[in-house]
Amino acid sequence: KKDIEDSNIGLDAIMKLKPRLFRMIDDDENSQKELGFIAQEVKDYIPQAYTEQESTNGTFIGLQDRPIIATLTKALQEAVARIEALEAKIGGN
């Protein structure tokens, strides 16, 4: 890897994501809904997670998990830092 830099995509982005229940277009009405995200919504906050792939059936829009996992990690680090700062302010551990 090269050109490494720290990401600033973290808690703010995670707080804007909307977990959704949905069925894929080809699923029938009786199929169980999946839990996940709408790629077009995630693109606004974690653009590195958004993917488009051309196929014979058209363009498939989806998400990669790794950028979302990295963002969740950054968000957790930010949240823990805030908790620790508050604990220090009130004299906690």
Secondary structure, 3 states (H helix, E strand, C coil): CCCCCCCCCCHHHHHHCCCEEECCCCCCCCCCCEEECCHHHHHCCCHHHEEEEEECCEEEEEECHHHHHHHHHHHHHHHHHHHHHHHHHHCCC
